[in-house]
Structures are given as structure tokens and as C-alpha cells.
């Protein structure tokens, strides 16, 4: 061919010549492109080669390659072993049927432990800065609605979410390091056997892994799954994966009620929540693939990339995009919702007559309450008394008025409506407000709790959210929050479908409302049943 091309005044590289030869032998027609139609000797040579080949040249080439592999293996294990590279030795361990899954589980557990260990100091510093900044700005404001909006709406709401940015950053740093190193692709290979056991596909690994960042790209990336039933099953179970929006909720509840534990124990709890979502997804997928989405599975083929050192630049870009997206949402959606929630929990306001009646029921007056609050603001904080002191009727009346105002508000009334539904799970109407707001974005639950307890429950307006939560009480005076209730709420967030944006994407990807509505109802019923079971069983032990 090269001689014919040279005679025609054409020059090509050896690789181009090989490509052209394969195309001609495979019944391809390159003559029009290369201008070789007039070269009769080349056409004759190609025809003779096709006749002599007596078969498909591509299949023949594949057969020659496998024949070479067989010849190497026949020369003995020593000759084959000499060709084994470091990558193959690592894969022999990391892809082992028993050791592979165990190592993968250990790596994931270490990731969650590292999130708590590395992020804790930065989170404490961020929380201190947010509270200090909020108090500093509030010092320039006089008393009134603007002052309350700043402290109880913006600082208590958005500030309570922003402090979890270090955890988000470390999670994406570690995940991108694993991906860049080539290990996550091997995770897909390891989990393929497990995924096929529940009716999914090795290709489902990428959508499910993506859903740990956000269910929206996870659902959309399921388009690459060729089988329609496997694709739909993957989309239906993707929201069970613990997305980054759940991380602030988990971080808050673990930090408040299990903060006395060591970092590795807190990380183990977090890992258990992630595993809980995976187990729930597997159970639902197994059920769907044996009932309404029953069908034969398909094979899985993946090319394992070489092991390599992670690129610092790529890790930084991935982490930067994730943190930016989180902060942008905190600065827009969560800020707007925090302001709306503050307004919903402030208006309509309790009239003067109602406030006076509450004060009178505690043996005091509104004037006495106002005087007591003014005196308390002017005094320096006193040391805690060594002996218990009698309850202050003025302070009790002030707290009762705040609680009544919150119940009288629009948000309080909505929380009261759903309270009978969530009461069997140990939750009250204030937590119900948080569950409703979480349908906009799960992390809004944290900001909602900051706004709820900032409006109604504690005198120190710049106190951390954990102090506000531990001070919350039920109508009978008992403490509301406990480790058991925290577990019930976390179980709710593990299983519940609360992201309306994901529902919209499901409608688009499935072409209708049937499956998204079934997913929304089914996941929330599962969440309610799990939370009720935990509270009812745990409270009786």
C-alpha cells in the first residue's frame, strides 16, 4: 500500500496505513477519500487478500491475540508470572472475592471517621465566627423586627448550615482522591456481584455513588444503563443514598447527642447511617426486580484504569465545585427559606390581651416581664448557683408567652396539623415544621431548628443550636430531645424522600408521574414506620 501511495504522490504514517488496510480488508471503502480509485494494482491486491483470508479479518485478529495468550500460559506459571505487574498484584488482593469487599468496607468506614476527625476543629471555629459575627452586627441594631429577623432568621437559620461546609469539603476531598487513584472503578467491579444479587447492574454503581453527592445527577446518570427495568430500579432507589444534604442533619444530631463519644465512634454512627440507606436501597431493589419490574439481568463489562497518584488540581476542582454549590444554595435557597420561616413563625402575632392573660396565669404582668428582661440585659452574667433556686415566675411567664406566640403563628398552626401523625415517633409540632421545610432541601431542617428554637425557647439569642435543642421541652415540662429521638429522626432522614427537585427530575426521566409519586409515598411511609418503631420500642426498654 505504501508503494502504491508513494507512486500516487501521497504520504501517510504507518498507523494511517494500518487503519486503511484494515478498512479495505473489512469491506470498507476508503478509495473515495484517499483518491486511490484509479490505482488498479491496489484494488487487485485487496481483492486477492480478501479471497485468501476466507473469514472476518477482525475476528481473525482477535483469535490470534487469544492464541498468543494461550501460548504464554502454556509456557508455565513462571513465564506468566514474570509478566504480572504491580497493578495485577494489587488487583489480586483488592478484587479478591472475600478480601475485596472487606477492604472496600474498611476504606469507606475510614472515610466517614476521617470526616469527623478532620472537620471537627474547623466546624468549631466556623461556629464561633458565625455566632460572633451575628452578635457583632446585632449590636448595631435597636430592638425590633429587624433585630429579630437578623438573629432569629438569618444567623440562626443560614448560619447553622454554613458551619457544616468543612464536613462537605472533606467528604468530597476523600471521595475524589479515591476516584482519581483508580480505586472507585474497582469498587464498581467488587459491588457488581452484590448488585446483581438484588437485581441491579454493575453500571448502577456510578449513579448510586453520584447520589451520595446529590440524587439529581445520580438519577440522570442512570441513562447509561441499557436495560429499561434495571435503569428504572436504579432511579427509584438512588434517593436512599445518603446525599450531602443529609450530612448537616446527621452532623448536628450526632454532634449534639453523641458528641461525648470518640471521633471514631461518631464516624461509625455516620457510616451506619450511610450503610442503612444502602441496605434499604438493596431491599427495595430486590423487591421491585422480583415483582413489578421482574426481568432477566444483563452482563457488566468495565475497563479498570491504572493506579495513579491523585491530581491535586483535580481534587481541588471537584471539592471546590461541591462546596461552592453547597454555599450558593445556603446563600440563596436556605437564606430565603430562613427569612420566610421566621416570618411564618412570627406572624400573625399574639395580641396584647392574650399575652396579658398568659402573664396573669403566672402571677405577673407584662410590665414586670419587660422590666425583668431590661434588667437582665443590663446585668453581667452571674455564676451558676451552688444550690437550686426557686423558679422565677417572671421568667416562666416570658417563656410561656414566647411559646404561645410560636404556636399562634402560621408555622405553628401547620405544625399542629401534622403533630398527630408524627407524635407516635416521639416528635412534636416544632420538629414537624422542620420536616415540612426539609422538602425544599434536607439541610433546611437544621436552619429550621435554629429559627424555631431561636424564636421561642431560650433567652441567650446567640447560643449555639445544640444548647437551644437541649433546652427544648414538651408541654408537660419533660425534655423533648434525647439520643433516642435523635436516632428516630436520623432514621427518618435515611429513608424519607424529601427533595422535591429530585421528584421533578424523576418525572422528566420516567416520562410521567406514576413512578415518582409511588417513590415519594413509599419512601416516606417507610421513614414513618421506621421512626415509629424506633421510638415505640426504645421508649419501652
C-alpha positions in Angstrom: 0.0 0.0 0.0 2.8 2.4 0.9 4.4 1.8 -2.5 1.1 2.5 -4.3 0.5 5.7 -2.3 4.1 6.9 -3.0 3.6 6.3 -6.7 0.4 8.4 -6.4 2.3 11.2 -4.7 0.7 10.6 -1.3 2.5 10.2 2.1 0.9 8.7 5.3 2.1 7.5 8.6 2.4 3.7 9.4 -0.6 4.0 11.7 -2.7 5.5 9.0 -1.6 2.8 6.6 -2.6 0.1 9.0 -6.0 1.7 9.6 -6.6 1.9 5.8 -5.6 -1.7 5.3 -8.0 -2.9 8.0 -10.8 -0.9 6.5 -10.2 -2.2 3.0 -9.9 -5.8 4.2 -13.1 -5.4 6.2 -15.1 -4.3 3.1 -14.7 -0.7 3.9 -14.3 1.9 1.1 -11.5 4.5 1.6 -10.8 5.0 -2.1 -13.1 8.0 -2.5 -11.5 9.8 0.5 -7.9 9.0 -0.4 -8.2 9.4 -4.1 -6.9 5.9 -4.7 -9.7 4.8 -7.0 -7.5 5.0 -10.1 -4.8 2.7 -8.6 -5.7 -0.6 -10.2 -2.9 -2.7 -8.6 -4.1 -1.7 -5.1 -7.7 -2.8 -5.9 -6.4 -6.1 -7.3 -4.2 -6.7 -4.3 -7.1 -6.1 -1.8 -9.4 -8.4 -3.7 -6.8 -11.2 -3.6 -6.2 -10.7 0.1 -9.9 -10.9 0.8 -10.2 -14.2 -1.2 -7.2 -15.7 0.6 -8.4 -14.7 4.0 -11.6 -16.7 3.9 -13.1 -15.1 7.1 -13.7 -12.0 9.0 -10.3 -10.2 9.5 -11.4 -8.6 12.8 -12.4 -12.0 14.3 -9.2 -13.5 13.0 -7.1 -10.8 14.7 -9.0 -11.5 18.0 -8.3 -15.2 17.6 -4.5 -14.5 17.1 -4.4 -12.4 20.3 -6.1 -15.2 22.3 -3.7 -17.7 20.8 -0.8 -15.7 21.9 -2.2 -15.6 25.5 -2.7 -19.3 25.5 0.9 -19.8 24.3 2.2 -17.7 27.2 0.2 -19.7 29.7 1.4 -23.0 28.2 5.0 -22.0 28.8 4.3 -22.4 32.5 3.3 -20.3 35.6 6.9 -18.9 35.8 6.7 -17.4 32.4 3.2 -16.0 33.0 4.2 -14.7 36.4 7.1 -12.8 35.0 4.6 -10.7 33.1 2.5 -9.8 36.1 2.8 -6.2 37.0 2.4 -4.4 40.3 -1.1 -3.4 39.2 -2.0 -7.1 38.8 -0.6 -8.0 42.2 -2.7 -5.2 43.8 -5.8 -6.3 41.9 -5.3 -9.9 43.1 -5.9 -8.6 46.7 -8.3 -5.7 46.2 -10.5 -7.6 43.8 -10.5 -10.9 45.8 -13.9 -12.4 46.3 -13.6 -12.2 50.1 -10.8 -9.7 50.8 -12.0 -7.2 48.2 -15.4 -6.4 49.8 -13.9 -6.4 53.3 -11.2 -3.9 52.2 -13.7 -1.7 50.4 -15.9 -1.6 53.5 -12.9 -0.7 55.7 -11.9 2.1 53.3 -15.5 3.5 53.4 -15.6 3.3 57.2 -12.2 5.1 57.4 -13.6 7.8 55.1 -16.5 8.6 57.5 -14.3 8.5 60.6 -11.9 11.0 58.8 -14.8 13.3 58.1 -15.5 13.8 61.8 -11.8 13.7 62.9 -10.6 16.3 60.3 -13.6 18.6 60.1 -14.3 18.9 63.9 -11.8 21.7 64.6 -12.8 23.7 61.6 -16.5 23.3 62.4 -16.0 24.6 65.9 -14.1 27.6 64.6 -16.7 28.3 61.9 -19.5 28.1 64.5 -17.7 30.6 66.8 -17.1 33.0 63.9 -20.7 32.8 62.8 -22.1 33.5 66.3 -19.6 36.2 67.0 -20.3 38.0 63.7 -24.1 37.7 64.3 -23.8 39.2 67.8 -21.5 42.0 66.5 -23.9 43.0 63.7 -26.9 42.8 66.1 -25.1 45.3 68.4 -25.6 48.0 65.8 -29.4 47.3 65.6 -32.0 48.5 68.0 -34.7 46.3 69.4 -37.5 45.4 66.9 -38.4 43.2 64.0 -35.2 43.9 62.1 -33.1 42.8 65.1 -35.2 39.7 65.5 -35.0 38.9 61.8 -31.2 39.1 61.8 -30.6 36.9 64.8 -33.6 34.6 64.7 -33.9 34.3 60.9 -30.6 34.8 59.1 -28.0 33.9 61.8 -29.9 31.1 63.4 -31.0 29.7 60.0 -28.4 30.1 57.4 -25.5 30.3 59.9 -26.5 26.9 61.4 -26.0 25.3 58.0 -22.8 27.1 56.8 -20.8 25.7 59.6 -21.1 22.2 58.0 -19.2 23.3 54.9 -15.9 21.7 56.3 -17.6 18.3 56.5 -18.8 18.6 52.9 -15.3 19.6 51.8 -13.6 16.7 53.5 -16.1 14.2 52.2 -15.5 15.3 48.6 -11.8 15.5 49.0 -11.6 11.9 50.2 -14.0 10.7 47.5 -12.2 12.4 44.7 -8.9 11.0 46.0 -10.3 7.5 45.8 -11.7 8.2 42.3 -8.5 9.7 41.0 -6.4 6.8 42.3 -8.5 4.3 40.3 -9.9 2.6 43.3 -13.6 3.6 42.9 -13.7 1.8 39.5 -12.6 -1.3 41.3 -15.4 -0.7 43.8 -17.9 -0.9 40.9 -16.3 -4.3 40.0 -16.5 -5.5 43.6 -20.1 -4.4 44.1 -21.3 -5.8 40.8 -21.7 -9.3 42.3 -23.7 -7.8 45.2 -25.7 -5.5 42.9 -26.6 -8.4 40.6 -27.9 -10.3 43.7 -30.5 -7.6 44.3 -31.4 -7.3 40.6 -29.3 -4.3 39.8 -26.3 -3.9 37.5 -22.6 -3.0 37.8 -23.4 0.1 35.8 -25.7 1.1 38.7 -22.7 1.7 40.9 -21.9 5.1 39.3 -25.4 6.5 39.6 -25.6 5.3 43.2 -22.2 6.7 44.0 -23.1 10.0 42.4 -26.3 10.1 44.6 -24.1 10.3 47.7 -23.3 13.8 46.5 -26.8 14.6 45.2 -29.6 12.3 44.0 -30.3 14.5 40.9 -27.1 13.7 39.0 -27.4 10.1 40.2 -30.9 9.7 38.7 -29.8 11.4 35.4 -26.6 9.3 35.1 -28.8 6.1 35.1 -29.4 6.8 31.4 -26.3 4.8 30.6 -27.9 1.6 31.9 -29.2 -0.2 28.7 -31.9 -2.3 30.3 -35.1 -0.3 31.0 -36.1 -2.3 34.1 -32.6 -2.1 35.7 -32.5 1.6 34.8 -35.9 2.4 36.4 -35.0 0.4 39.5 -31.7 2.3 39.9 -33.5 5.6 39.7 -36.1 4.5 42.2 -33.5 3.5 44.8 -31.0 6.3 44.2 -32.6 8.7 46.7 -31.9 6.2 49.5 -28.2 7.0 49.2 -27.1 9.5 51.9 -26.6 12.7 49.9 -24.5 15.6 51.0 -27.8 17.5 52.0 -28.3 14.9 54.7 -24.8 15.4 56.1 -25.6 18.6 58.1 -28.6 16.9 59.7 -26.5 13.8 60.7 -23.7 16.0 61.8 -26.0 18.1 64.0 -27.7 15.2 65.7 -24.6 13.1 66.2 -22.6 16.1 67.5 -25.3 17.2 70.0 -26.4 13.8 71.3 -23.3 11.6 70.7 -20.7 14.3 70.9 -19.3 12.7 74.1 -18.1 9.7 72.1 -14.7 9.4 70.5 -14.4 10.6 66.9 -14.1 7.1 65.5 -17.3 6.2 67.3 -19.1 9.2 65.8 -17.7 8.3 62.4 -19.0 4.7 62.9 -22.5 6.1 63.6 -22.3 8.2 60.4 -21.1 5.2 58.4 -24.0 3.2 59.8 -26.4 5.8 58.5 -24.9 5.6 55.1 -25.0 1.8 55.2 -28.6 1.9 56.4 -29.6 3.8 53.2 -27.7 1.3 51.1 -29.4 -1.7 52.8 -32.8 -0.1 52.3 -32.0 0.5 48.6 -30.9 -3.1 48.2 -34.1 -4.4 49.9 -36.3 -2.2 47.7 -34.4 -3.1 44.6 -34.7 -6.8 45.4 -38.4 -6.5 45.9 -39.0 -4.5 42.7 -36.9 -6.8 40.5 -38.9 -9.8 41.7 -42.4 -8.2 41.4 -43.4 -5.2 39.2 -40.0 -4.8 37.5 -39.2 -8.5 37.1 -36.9 -9.4 34.2 -33.6 -11.0 33.3 -30.4 -9.2 34.3 -27.7 -8.1 31.8 -23.9 -8.6 31.9 -21.4 -6.0 33.1 -18.2 -5.0 31.4 -15.8 -2.4 32.8 -12.3 -1.3 32.0 -10.2 -0.9 35.1 -8.0 2.2 35.0 -4.3 2.0 36.1 -3.5 3.0 39.6 -2.1 6.6 39.8 -1.4 9.3 42.2 -4.4 11.7 42.5 -4.1 15.0 40.8 -4.2 17.8 43.4 -5.6 20.2 40.9 -8.5 17.8 40.0 -9.2 17.1 43.7 -9.3 20.8 44.4 -11.6 21.4 41.4 -14.1 18.7 42.4 -14.1 19.8 46.0 -14.4 23.5 45.1 -17.4 22.9 42.9 -19.1 20.8 45.6 -18.5 23.4 48.4 -19.5 26.3 46.1 -22.7 24.6 45.2 -23.5 24.0 48.9 -22.7 27.6 49.9 -24.6 29.0 46.9 -27.7 27.0 48.0 -27.1 28.1 51.6 -26.8 31.7 50.4 -29.9 31.7 48.2 -32.4 28.9 48.9 -31.7 28.5 52.6 -31.4 32.2 53.3 -34.8 32.8 51.5 -36.4 30.0 53.4 -34.9 31.1 56.7 -36.5 34.5 56.3 -39.8 33.0 55.2 -39.8 30.6 58.1 -39.0 33.4 60.5 -42.0 35.4 59.1 -44.2 32.3 59.3 -43.2 31.8 62.9 -43.6 35.4 63.9 -46.9 36.3 62.2 -49.8 36.5 62.9 -48.7 37.9 66.3 -50.5 37.2 69.6 -52.5 40.2 70.7 -51.8 42.2 73.8 -54.8 40.7 75.6 -53.6 37.1 75.0 -50.1 37.9 76.2 -51.5 39.7 79.3 -53.7 36.6 80.1 -50.7 34.3 80.0 -48.7 36.6 82.3 -51.6 36.8 84.7 -51.8 33.0 84.8 -48.2 33.0 86.1 -49.0 35.7 88.7 -47.2 38.6 87.0 -47.8 41.3 84.4 -46.4 42.3 81.0 -44.8 45.4 82.7 -43.0 43.2 85.1 -41.8 40.9 82.3 -40.5 43.9 80.3 -38.7 45.3 83.4 -37.2 41.9 84.2 -35.9 41.5 80.6 -34.4 45.0 80.7 -32.7 44.3 84.0 -31.3 41.0 82.7 -29.9 42.6 79.6 -28.1 45.3 81.8 -26.6 42.8 84.2 -23.4 40.8 83.7 -24.0 37.0 83.6 -23.7 35.6 87.1 -22.0 32.4 88.0 -24.3 29.3 88.3 -25.7 29.0 91.9 -24.4 26.1 94.0 -27.9 25.3 95.3 -31.1 25.0 93.3 -33.2 28.2 93.4 -36.9 28.7 93.2 -38.5 29.2 89.8 -38.8 32.8 88.7 -42.5 33.4 87.7 -41.4 36.4 85.5 -39.0 34.2 83.5 -41.6 31.4 83.3 -44.2 33.8 82.1 -41.8 35.2 79.4 -41.0 31.7 78.2 -44.7 30.8 78.1 -45.6 33.9 76.1 -42.9 33.1 73.5 -44.2 29.5 73.2 -47.7 30.7 72.8 -46.7 33.2 70.2 -44.9 30.5 68.2 -48.0 28.2 68.5 -50.2 31.1 67.3 -48.1 31.7 64.2 -48.8 30.3 60.8 -45.9 27.8 61.0 -47.0 26.7 64.5 -50.6 26.1 63.2 -49.2 24.0 60.4 -47.0 22.0 62.8 -50.0 21.4 65.0 -51.9 19.9 62.0 -49.3 17.2 61.3 -48.4 16.6 65.0 -50.9 13.7 65.4 -49.1 11.9 62.5 -45.6 12.3 63.9 -46.4 12.0 67.6 -46.1 8.2 67.6 -42.5 8.7 66.6 -41.8 11.0 69.6 -41.8 14.2 67.5 -43.7 17.3 68.3 -45.2 20.1 66.2 -41.9 22.1 66.2 -40.0 19.1 64.7 -42.9 18.8 62.3 -42.1 22.3 61.0 -38.6 21.1 60.3 -39.7 18.0 58.5 -42.0 20.1 56.2 -39.3 22.6 55.4 -36.9 19.8 54.5 -39.0 19.0 51.4 -37.4 22.1 49.9 -33.9 20.9 50.8 -33.0 18.4 53.5 -30.3 20.6 55.1 -33.0 23.3 55.7 -34.1 21.1 58.6 -31.0 22.4 60.5 -31.8 26.0 59.8 -35.4 25.5 60.7 -34.5 24.1 64.1 -32.3 27.2 64.6 -35.2 29.5 63.7 -37.8 27.5 65.7 -35.7 27.5 68.9 -34.3 30.9 68.3 -37.8 32.4 68.3 -39.3 30.6 71.2 -37.2 28.7 73.7 -34.0 30.3 75.1 -33.0 33.6 76.4 -29.5 33.8 75.0 -30.2 34.6 71.4 -26.6 33.9 70.3 -26.5 30.5 71.9 -25.4 27.6 69.7 -28.2 25.5 68.2 -27.2 22.5 70.3 -27.9 24.5 73.5 -31.2 25.6 72.1 -32.2 22.0 71.3 -31.2 20.5 74.6 -33.3 23.3 76.4 -36.5 22.4 74.4 -39.3 20.8 76.4 -42.6 19.2 75.9 -45.9 20.7 77.2 -45.6 18.6 80.4 -42.1 20.1 81.1 -40.1 17.0 80.2 -37.1 17.3 77.9 -38.0 16.9 74.2 -34.8 15.9 72.6 -32.9 12.7 73.6 -30.5 10.3 72.0 -33.4 8.0 71.2 -35.4 10.8 69.5 -32.2 11.8 67.6 -31.9 8.2 66.3 -35.6 8.2 65.2 -35.2 11.5 63.4 -32.0 10.2 61.7 -33.8 7.1 60.6 -36.5 9.3 59.1 -33.9 11.2 57.1 -32.2 7.9 56.0 -35.4 6.6 54.4 -37.6 9.7 53.6 -37.9 11.2 50.1 -38.0 14.9 50.9 -36.3 16.6 47.9 -39.0 18.0 45.6 -36.3 18.8 43.0 -35.5 15.1 42.7 -39.2 14.4 42.3 -39.2 16.8 39.3 -36.2 15.1 37.7 -37.8 11.7 38.2 -40.9 13.0 36.4 -38.8 14.1 33.4 -36.6 10.9 33.4 -39.6 8.4 33.7 -41.9 10.4 31.4 -44.8 10.7 33.9 -46.0 11.0 37.5 -46.7 7.3 38.2 -43.3 6.2 39.4 -42.2 9.5 41.1 -45.5 9.6 43.2 -45.1 5.9 44.1 -41.5 6.7 45.1 -42.5 9.8 47.2 -45.2 8.0 49.1 -43.4 4.7 49.5 -40.2 6.2 50.9 -42.0 8.5 53.3 -44.2 5.7 54.6 -41.0 3.6 55.2 -39.5 6.5 57.0 -42.5 7.0 59.3 -42.7 3.2 60.1 -39.0 3.1 61.0 -39.2 6.2 63.2 -42.3 5.0 65.0 -40.8 1.5 65.5 -37.6 3.0 67.0 -39.4 5.4 69.4 -42.1 2.9 70.5 -39.7 0.1 71.1 -36.9 2.3 72.6 -39.1 4.2 74.9 -40.4 1.0 76.5 -36.9 -0.5 77.2 
